[in-house]
Amino acid sequence: MTTPKKSVAIPKFRSEAEEAKWWDGRPEAATKIMKNALKSGRAPLKTVTIRIPAPDIQAAKELAQEKGLPYQIYMKMLLHEALKREGPV
């Protein structure tokens, strides 16, 4: 018997700091949301290849492991956060 899939309820946040704290405490939620979006075809993705220095990848792997995430997802989250912080170009 399969268990029903529960959706992740994302609350409204009063500040970016509050949102960051919420996500940092729930790395599994970010992973679940991305996996569900990928499975359903709702994730608008485009493949990009970039060269990243090996020490940066190693650092990302170590940080991602601390958060219980695959390092590729962690790197995508970092990129997304940086783009959000910088705002529209």
Backbone atoms as SQL, in Angstrom:
CREATE TABLE atoms (id INTEGER PRIMARY KEY, chain TEXT, resi INTEGER, resn TEXT, atom TEXT, x REAL, y REAL, z REAL);
INSERT INTO atoms VALUES
  (1, 'A', 1, 'MET', 'N', 0.843, -1.177, 0.000),
  (2, 'A', 1, 'MET', 'CA', 0.000, 0.000, 0.000),
  (3, 'A', 1, 'MET', 'C', 0.892, 1.245, 0.000),
  (4, 'A', 2, 'THR', 'N', 0.558, 2.215, -0.817),
  (5, 'A', 2, 'THR', 'CA', 1.337, 3.452, -0.858),
  (6, 'A', 2, 'THR', 'C', 0.747, 4.471, 0.089),
  (7, 'A', 3, 'THR', 'N', 1.613, 5.306, 0.622),
  (8, 'A', 3, 'THR', 'CA', 1.143, 6.365, 1.514),
  (9, 'A', 3, 'THR', 'C', 0.856, 7.611, 0.697),
  (10, 'A', 4, 'PRO', 'N', -0.165, 8.365, 1.060),
  (11, 'A', 4, 'PRO', 'CA', -0.468, 9.582, 0.309),
  (12, 'A', 4, 'PRO', 'C', 0.657, 10.599, 0.462),
  (13, 'A', 5, 'LYS', 'N', 0.895, 11.335, -0.614),
  (14, 'A', 5, 'LYS', 'CA', 1.929, 12.366, -0.580),
  (15, 'A', 5, 'LYS', 'C', 1.394, 13.601, 0.121),
  (16, 'A', 6, 'LYS', 'N', 2.161, 14.079, 1.084),
  (17, 'A', 6, 'LYS', 'CA', 1.776, 15.296, 1.788),
  (18, 'A', 6, 'LYS', 'C', 2.481, 16.469, 1.122),
  (19, 'A', 7, 'SER', 'N', 1.756, 17.553, 0.918),
  (20, 'A', 7, 'SER', 'CA', 2.382, 18.741, 0.365),
  (21, 'A', 7, 'SER', 'C', 3.043, 19.519, 1.495),
  (22, 'A', 8, 'VAL', 'N', 4.053, 20.268, 1.139),
  (23, 'A', 8, 'VAL', 'CA', 4.767, 21.069, 2.116),
  (24, 'A', 8, 'VAL', 'C', 4.060, 22.415, 2.227),
  (25, 'A', 9, 'ALA', 'N', 3.606, 22.738, 3.419),
  (26, 'A', 9, 'ALA', 'CA', 2.928, 24.014, 3.653),
  (27, 'A', 9, 'ALA', 'C', 3.973, 25.076, 3.982),
  (28, 'A', 10, 'ILE', 'N', 4.119, 26.044, 3.097),
  (29, 'A', 10, 'ILE', 'CA', 5.088, 27.113, 3.297),
  (30, 'A', 10, 'ILE', 'C', 4.342, 28.325, 3.849),
  (31, 'A', 11, 'PRO', 'N', 4.720, 28.749, 5.051),
  (32, 'A', 11, 'PRO', 'CA', 4.003, 29.882, 5.655),
  (33, 'A', 11, 'PRO', 'C', 4.371, 31.209, 5.010),
  (34, 'A', 12, 'LYS', 'N', 3.610, 32.240, 5.331),
  (35, 'A', 12, 'LYS', 'CA', 3.957, 33.603, 4.920),
  (36, 'A', 12, 'LYS', 'C', 5.029, 34.100, 5.888),
  (37, 'A', 13, 'PHE', 'N', 6.021, 34.793, 5.369),
  (38, 'A', 13, 'PHE', 'CA', 7.122, 35.266, 6.202),
  (39, 'A', 13, 'PHE', 'C', 7.076, 36.772, 6.328),
  (40, 'A', 14, 'ARG', 'N', 7.459, 37.267, 7.514),
  (41, 'A', 14, 'ARG', 'CA', 7.490, 38.711, 7.750),
  (42, 'A', 14, 'ARG', 'C', 8.797, 39.337, 7.290),
  (43, 'A', 15, 'SER', 'N', 9.844, 38.506, 7.156),
  (44, 'A', 15, 'SER', 'CA', 11.135, 39.039, 6.732),
  (45, 'A', 15, 'SER', 'C', 11.927, 37.952, 6.022),
  (46, 'A', 16, 'GLU', 'N', 12.955, 38.383, 5.306),
  (47, 'A', 16, 'GLU', 'CA', 13.834, 37.436, 4.631),
  (48, 'A', 16, 'GLU', 'C', 14.578, 36.593, 5.655),
  (49, 'A', 17, 'ALA', 'N', 14.942, 37.193, 6.785),
  (50, 'A', 17, 'ALA', 'CA', 15.646, 36.454, 7.841),
  (51, 'A', 17, 'ALA', 'C', 14.759, 35.343, 8.405),
  (52, 'A', 18, 'GLU', 'N', 13.482, 35.652, 8.590),
  (53, 'A', 18, 'GLU', 'CA', 12.542, 34.649, 9.088),
  (54, 'A', 18, 'GLU', 'C', 12.404, 33.510, 8.079),
  (55, 'A', 19, 'GLU', 'N', 12.334, 33.850, 6.801),
  (56, 'A', 19, 'GLU', 'CA', 12.237, 32.834, 5.759),
  (57, 'A', 19, 'GLU', 'C', 13.486, 31.967, 5.724),
  (58, 'A', 20, 'ALA', 'N', 14.652, 32.600, 5.787),
  (59, 'A', 20, 'ALA', 'CA', 15.917, 31.855, 5.769),
  (60, 'A', 20, 'ALA', 'C', 15.995, 30.884, 6.943),
  (61, 'A', 21, 'LYS', 'N', 15.581, 31.335, 8.116),
  (62, 'A', 21, 'LYS', 'CA', 15.604, 30.484, 9.308),
  (63, 'A', 21, 'LYS', 'C', 14.668, 29.288, 9.121),
  (64, 'A', 22, 'TRP', 'N', 13.492, 29.533, 8.543),
  (65, 'A', 22, 'TRP', 'CA', 12.529, 28.461, 8.312),
  (66, 'A', 22, 'TRP', 'C', 13.110, 27.411, 7.362),
  (67, 'A', 23, 'TRP', 'N', 13.661, 27.869, 6.218),
  (68, 'A', 23, 'TRP', 'CA', 14.231, 26.932, 5.245),
  (69, 'A', 23, 'TRP', 'C', 15.447, 26.207, 5.806),
  (70, 'A', 24, 'ASP', 'N', 16.302, 26.906, 6.547),
  (71, 'A', 24, 'ASP', 'CA', 17.484, 26.267, 7.127),
  (72, 'A', 24, 'ASP', 'C', 17.104, 25.151, 8.091),
  (73, 'A', 25, 'GLY', 'N', 15.986, 25.293, 8.736),
  (74, 'A', 25, 'GLY', 'CA', 15.526, 24.271, 9.660),
  (75, 'A', 25, 'GLY', 'C', 14.772, 23.133, 8.999),
  (76, 'A', 26, 'ARG', 'N', 14.535, 23.234, 7.693),
  (77, 'A', 26, 'ARG', 'CA', 13.764, 22.220, 6.960),
  (78, 'A', 26, 'ARG', 'C', 14.384, 21.906, 5.608),
  (79, 'A', 27, 'PRO', 'N', 15.628, 21.422, 5.577),
  (80, 'A', 27, 'PRO', 'CA', 16.239, 21.126, 4.279),
  (81, 'A', 27, 'PRO', 'C', 15.477, 20.054, 3.500),
  (82, 'A', 28, 'GLU', 'N', 14.805, 19.163, 4.230),
  (83, 'A', 28, 'GLU', 'CA', 14.047, 18.120, 3.553),
  (84, 'A', 28, 'GLU', 'C', 12.866, 18.700, 2.785),
  (85, 'A', 29, 'ALA', 'N', 12.338, 19.824, 3.238),
  (86, 'A', 29, 'ALA', 'CA', 11.203, 20.454, 2.550),
  (87, 'A', 29, 'ALA', 'C', 11.628, 20.964, 1.177),
  (88, 'A', 30, 'ALA', 'N', 12.789, 21.615, 1.109),
  (89, 'A', 30, 'ALA', 'CA', 13.286, 22.114, -0.177),
  (90, 'A', 30, 'ALA', 'C', 13.527, 20.959, -1.141),
  (91, 'A', 31, 'THR', 'N', 14.099, 19.893, -0.630),
  (92, 'A', 31, 'THR', 'CA', 14.353, 18.715, -1.464),
  (93, 'A', 31, 'THR', 'C', 13.041, 18.121, -1.968),
  (94, 'A', 32, 'LYS', 'N', 12.060, 18.002, -1.070),
  (95, 'A', 32, 'LYS', 'CA', 10.767, 17.429, -1.439),
  (96, 'A', 32, 'LYS', 'C', 10.060, 18.283, -2.493),
  (97, 'A', 33, 'ILE', 'N', 10.074, 19.592, -2.310),
  (98, 'A', 33, 'ILE', 'CA', 9.429, 20.491, -3.272),
  (99, 'A', 33, 'ILE', 'C', 10.066, 20.350, -4.647),
  (100, 'A', 34, 'MET', 'N', 11.396, 20.329, -4.688),
  (101, 'A', 34, 'MET', 'CA', 12.084, 20.214, -5.977),
  (102, 'A', 34, 'MET', 'C', 11.811, 18.857, -6.620),
  (103, 'A', 35, 'LYS', 'N', 11.871, 17.794, -5.855),
  (104, 'A', 35, 'LYS', 'CA', 11.611, 16.454, -6.411),
  (105, 'A', 35, 'LYS', 'C', 10.190, 16.367, -6.964),
  (106, 'A', 36, 'ASN', 'N', 9.220, 16.899, -6.210),
  (107, 'A', 36, 'ASN', 'CA', 7.833, 16.874, -6.691),
  (108, 'A', 36, 'ASN', 'C', 7.664, 17.692, -7.967),
  (109, 'A', 37, 'ALA', 'N', 8.311, 18.849, -8.033),
  (110, 'A', 37, 'ALA', 'CA', 8.225, 19.685, -9.234),
  (111, 'A', 37, 'ALA', 'C', 8.861, 18.986, -10.428),
  (112, 'A', 38, 'LEU', 'N', 9.983, 18.315, -10.204),
  (113, 'A', 38, 'LEU', 'CA', 10.650, 17.604, -11.293),
  (114, 'A', 38, 'LEU', 'C', 9.790, 16.446, -11.787),
  (115, 'A', 39, 'LYS', 'N', 9.220, 15.673, -10.867),
  (116, 'A', 39, 'LYS', 'CA', 8.392, 14.531, -11.241),
  (117, 'A', 39, 'LYS', 'C', 7.147, 14.956, -12.006),
  (118, 'A', 40, 'SER', 'N', 6.565, 16.075, -11.609),
  (119, 'A', 40, 'SER', 'CA', 5.322, 16.516, -12.237),
  (120, 'A', 40, 'SER', 'C', 5.556, 17.327, -13.514),
  (121, 'A', 41, 'GLY', 'N', 6.818, 17.658, -13.782),
  (122, 'A', 41, 'GLY', 'CA', 7.123, 18.454, -14.972),
  (123, 'A', 41, 'GLY', 'C', 6.868, 19.935, -14.787),
  (124, 'A', 42, 'ARG', 'N', 6.656, 20.384, -13.547),
  (125, 'A', 42, 'ARG', 'CA', 6.384, 21.794, -13.276),
  (126, 'A', 42, 'ARG', 'C', 7.655, 22.613, -13.063),
  (127, 'A', 43, 'ALA', 'N', 8.797, 21.954, -12.997),
  (128, 'A', 43, 'ALA', 'CA', 10.042, 22.687, -12.759),
  (129, 'A', 43, 'ALA', 'C', 10.607, 23.150, -14.099),
  (130, 'A', 44, 'PRO', 'N', 10.603, 24.451, -14.340),
  (131, 'A', 44, 'PRO', 'CA', 11.139, 24.969, -15.611),
  (132, 'A', 44, 'PRO', 'C', 12.671, 24.944, -15.559),
  (133, 'A', 45, 'LEU', 'N', 13.254, 23.889, -16.105),
  (134, 'A', 45, 'LEU', 'CA', 14.697, 23.709, -16.011),
  (135, 'A', 45, 'LEU', 'C', 15.368, 23.791, -17.373),
  (136, 'A', 46, 'LYS', 'N', 16.580, 24.244, -17.352),
  (137, 'A', 46, 'LYS', 'CA', 17.426, 24.259, -18.534),
  (138, 'A', 46, 'LYS', 'C', 18.806, 23.797, -18.070),
  (139, 'A', 47, 'THR', 'N', 19.391, 22.873, -18.793),
  (140, 'A', 47, 'THR', 'CA', 20.699, 22.354, -18.419),
  (141, 'A', 47, 'THR', 'C', 21.776, 23.373, -18.747),
  (142, 'A', 48, 'VAL', 'N', 22.658, 23.599, -17.767),
  (143, 'A', 48, 'VAL', 'CA', 23.772, 24.536, -17.925),
  (144, 'A', 48, 'VAL', 'C', 25.033, 23.847, -17.415),
  (145, 'A', 49, 'THR', 'N', 26.111, 23.998, -18.133),
  (146, 'A', 49, 'THR', 'CA', 27.383, 23.439, -17.707),
  (147, 'A', 49, 'THR', 'C', 28.329, 24.581, -17.374),
  (148, 'A', 50, 'ILE', 'N', 28.876, 24.540, -16.146),
  (149, 'A', 50, 'ILE', 'CA', 29.851, 25.556, -15.756),
  (150, 'A', 50, 'ILE', 'C', 31.041, 24.857, -15.101),
  (151, 'A', 51, 'ARG', 'N', 32.183, 25.495, -15.171),
  (152, 'A', 51, 'ARG', 'CA', 33.379, 24.970, -14.513),
  (153, 'A', 51, 'ARG', 'C', 33.487, 25.630, -13.151),
  (154, 'A', 52, 'ILE', 'N', 33.616, 24.792, -12.128),
  (155, 'A', 52, 'ILE', 'CA', 33.715, 25.274, -10.755),
  (156, 'A', 52, 'ILE', 'C', 34.985, 24.688, -10.153),
  (157, 'A', 53, 'PRO', 'N', 35.794, 25.519, -9.504),
  (158, 'A', 53, 'PRO', 'CA', 37.022, 24.997, -8.904),
  (159, 'A', 53, 'PRO', 'C', 36.730, 23.846, -7.929),
  (160, 'A', 54, 'ALA', 'N', 37.569, 22.827, -7.961),
  (161, 'A', 54, 'ALA', 'CA', 37.391, 21.646, -7.111),
  (162, 'A', 54, 'ALA', 'C', 37.244, 21.999, -5.626),
  (163, 'A', 55, 'PRO', 'N', 38.029, 22.951, -5.081),
  (164, 'A', 55, 'PRO', 'CA', 37.847, 23.279, -3.662),
  (165, 'A', 55, 'PRO', 'C', 36.448, 23.846, -3.355),
  (166, 'A', 56, 'ASP', 'N', 35.867, 24.581, -4.301),
  (167, 'A', 56, 'ASP', 'CA', 34.511, 25.109, -4.096),
  (168, 'A', 56, 'ASP', 'C', 33.483, 23.981, -4.076),
  (169, 'A', 57, 'ILE', 'N', 33.669, 23.003, -4.947),
  (170, 'A', 57, 'ILE', 'CA', 32.751, 21.861, -4.970),
  (171, 'A', 57, 'ILE', 'C', 32.877, 21.067, -3.672),
  (172, 'A', 58, 'GLN', 'N', 34.112, 20.884, -3.212),
  (173, 'A', 58, 'GLN', 'CA', 34.320, 20.151, -1.963),
  (174, 'A', 58, 'GLN', 'C', 33.662, 20.887, -0.792),
  (175, 'A', 59, 'ALA', 'N', 33.809, 22.197, -0.757),
  (176, 'A', 59, 'ALA', 'CA', 33.180, 22.986, 0.311),
  (177, 'A', 59, 'ALA', 'C', 31.665, 22.850, 0.241),
  (178, 'A', 60, 'ALA', 'N', 31.107, 22.898, -0.966),
  (179, 'A', 60, 'ALA', 'CA', 29.658, 22.750, -1.133),
  (180, 'A', 60, 'ALA', 'C', 29.202, 21.366, -0.680),
  (181, 'A', 61, 'LYS', 'N', 29.983, 20.336, -0.991),
  (182, 'A', 61, 'LYS', 'CA', 29.627, 18.977, -0.568),
  (183, 'A', 61, 'LYS', 'C', 29.593, 18.873, 0.950),
  (184, 'A', 62, 'GLU', 'N', 30.585, 19.461, 1.603),
  (185, 'A', 62, 'GLU', 'CA', 30.642, 19.395, 3.066),
  (186, 'A', 62, 'GLU', 'C', 29.482, 20.154, 3.712),
  (187, 'A', 63, 'LEU', 'N', 29.191, 21.343, 3.197),
  (188, 'A', 63, 'LEU', 'CA', 28.078, 22.133, 3.744),
  (189, 'A', 63, 'LEU', 'C', 26.738, 21.449, 3.480),
  (190, 'A', 64, 'ALA', 'N', 26.590, 20.889, 2.285),
  (191, 'A', 64, 'ALA', 'CA', 25.343, 20.208, 1.933),
  (192, 'A', 64, 'ALA', 'C', 25.133, 18.990, 2.825),
  (193, 'A', 65, 'GLN', 'N', 26.208, 18.269, 3.103),
  (194, 'A', 65, 'GLN', 'CA', 26.097, 17.092, 3.961),
  (195, 'A', 65, 'GLN', 'C', 25.615, 17.484, 5.354),
  (196, 'A', 66, 'GLU', 'N', 26.108, 18.603, 5.871),
  (197, 'A', 66, 'GLU', 'CA', 25.661, 19.089, 7.178),
  (198, 'A', 66, 'GLU', 'C', 24.163, 19.368, 7.190),
  (199, 'A', 67, 'LYS', 'N', 23.639, 19.799, 6.028),
  (200, 'A', 67, 'LYS', 'CA', 22.216, 20.134, 5.919),
  (201, 'A', 67, 'LYS', 'C', 21.374, 18.948, 5.455),
  (202, 'A', 68, 'GLY', 'N', 22.033, 17.827, 5.155),
  (203, 'A', 68, 'GLY', 'CA', 21.299, 16.644, 4.705),
  (204, 'A', 68, 'GLY', 'C', 20.777, 16.753, 3.290),
  (205, 'A', 69, 'LEU', 'N', 21.493, 17.493, 2.440),
  (206, 'A', 69, 'LEU', 'CA', 21.071, 17.705, 1.058),
  (207, 'A', 69, 'LEU', 'C', 22.106, 17.167, 0.078),
  (208, 'A', 70, 'PRO', 'N', 21.673, 16.779, -1.116),
  (209, 'A', 70, 'PRO', 'CA', 22.640, 16.521, -2.182),
  (210, 'A', 70, 'PRO', 'C', 23.333, 17.840, -2.539),
  (211, 'A', 71, 'TYR', 'N', 24.624, 17.782, -2.818),
  (212, 'A', 71, 'TYR', 'CA', 25.357, 19.034, -3.033),
  (213, 'A', 71, 'TYR', 'C', 24.869, 19.804, -4.241),
  (214, 'A', 72, 'GLN', 'N', 24.369, 19.128, -5.289),
  (215, 'A', 72, 'GLN', 'CA', 23.884, 19.849, -6.459),
  (216, 'A', 72, 'GLN', 'C', 22.667, 20.706, -6.098),
  (217, 'A', 73, 'ILE', 'N', 21.777, 20.157, -5.301),
  (218, 'A', 73, 'ILE', 'CA', 20.599, 20.915, -4.877),
  (219, 'A', 73, 'ILE', 'C', 21.023, 22.082, -3.999),
  (220, 'A', 74, 'TYR', 'N', 21.996, 21.832, -3.116),
  (221, 'A', 74, 'TYR', 'CA', 22.491, 22.900, -2.250),
  (222, 'A', 74, 'TYR', 'C', 23.085, 24.032, -3.082),
  (223, 'A', 75, 'MET', 'N', 23.852, 23.698, -4.115),
  (224, 'A', 75, 'MET', 'CA', 24.451, 24.729, -4.969),
  (225, 'A', 75, 'MET', 'C', 23.363, 25.507, -5.713),
  (226, 'A', 76, 'LYS', 'N', 22.324, 24.833, -6.154),
  (227, 'A', 76, 'LYS', 'CA', 21.211, 25.520, -6.815),
  (228, 'A', 76, 'LYS', 'C', 20.525, 26.477, -5.844),
  (229, 'A', 77, 'MET', 'N', 20.370, 26.038, -4.595),
  (230, 'A', 77, 'MET', 'CA', 19.752, 26.902, -3.590),
  (231, 'A', 77, 'MET', 'C', 20.606, 28.140, -3.352),
  (232, 'A', 78, 'LEU', 'N', 21.926, 27.965, -3.275),
  (233, 'A', 78, 'LEU', 'CA', 22.823, 29.104, -3.078),
  (234, 'A', 78, 'LEU', 'C', 22.715, 30.089, -4.236),
  (235, 'A', 79, 'LEU', 'N', 22.692, 29.569, -5.449),
  (236, 'A', 79, 'LEU', 'CA', 22.570, 30.428, -6.620),
  (237, 'A', 79, 'LEU', 'C', 21.244, 31.187, -6.587),
  (238, 'A', 80, 'HIS', 'N', 20.185, 30.467, -6.285),
  (239, 'A', 80, 'HIS', 'CA', 18.863, 31.104, -6.225),
  (240, 'A', 80, 'HIS', 'C', 18.834, 32.217, -5.177),
  (241, 'A', 81, 'GLU', 'N', 19.394, 31.949, -3.997),
  (242, 'A', 81, 'GLU', 'CA', 19.431, 32.955, -2.929),
  (243, 'A', 81, 'GLU', 'C', 20.229, 34.186, -3.364),
  (244, 'A', 82, 'ALA', 'N', 21.360, 33.955, -4.031),
  (245, 'A', 82, 'ALA', 'CA', 22.188, 35.088, -4.483),
  (246, 'A', 82, 'ALA', 'C', 21.443, 35.916, -5.523),
  (247, 'A', 83, 'LEU', 'N', 20.765, 35.259, -6.450),
  (248, 'A', 83, 'LEU', 'CA', 20.015, 35.990, -7.472),
  (249, 'A', 83, 'LEU', 'C', 18.867, 36.772, -6.860),
  (250, 'A', 84, 'LYS', 'N', 18.207, 36.178, -5.884),
  (251, 'A', 84, 'LYS', 'CA', 17.116, 36.867, -5.199),
  (252, 'A', 84, 'LYS', 'C', 17.636, 38.091, -4.435),
  (253, 'A', 85, 'ARG', 'N', 18.778, 37.923, -3.788),
  (254, 'A', 85, 'ARG', 'CA', 19.368, 39.000, -3.006),
  (255, 'A', 85, 'ARG', 'C', 19.813, 40.167, -3.901),
  (256, 'A', 86, 'GLU', 'N', 20.365, 39.846, -5.056),
  (257, 'A', 86, 'GLU', 'CA', 20.859, 40.887, -5.972),
  (258, 'A', 86, 'GLU', 'C', 19.726, 41.622, -6.668),
  (259, 'A', 87, 'GLY', 'N', 18.591, 40.959, -6.799),
  (260, 'A', 87, 'GLY', 'CA', 17.436, 41.604, -7.419),
  (261, 'A', 87, 'GLY', 'C', 17.526, 41.623, -8.932),
  (262, 'A', 88, 'PRO', 'N', 16.509, 42.201, -9.570),
  (263, 'A', 88, 'PRO', 'CA', 16.477, 42.243, -11.035),
  (264, 'A', 88, 'PRO', 'C', 17.641, 43.068, -11.585),
  (265, 'A', 89, 'VAL', 'N', 18.128, 42.618, -12.700),
  (266, 'A', 89, 'VAL', 'CA', 19.257, 43.308, -13.334),
  (267, 'A', 89, 'VAL', 'C', 18.746, 44.401, -14.244);
